[in-house]
């Protein structure tokens, strides 16, 4: 199990980014959460098997079709025992 926290900068709110991440996380069996930040960025945490977590990190670099991703900051964290995926 691994955990990654991402902060996605650009036009990432109001484009179904969080729901796109949630649906893909559920398909991959990855737990965590995604939330819009007051500064216009999107923040998320992914926890699970390395292959699934890395697939979600890669998705954050592209985003859904209406998103315009400028930059993605990724950091490693210790797994926290997340269960399921939530949109905050």
Buried (B, 14 or more C-beta within 10 A) or exposed (E): EBBBBBBBBBBBBEBBBBEBBBEBBEEBEBBBBBEBEEEEBBBBBBBBEEEBBBBBBEBBEEBBEEBEBEEBEBEEEEEEEBEEBBEE
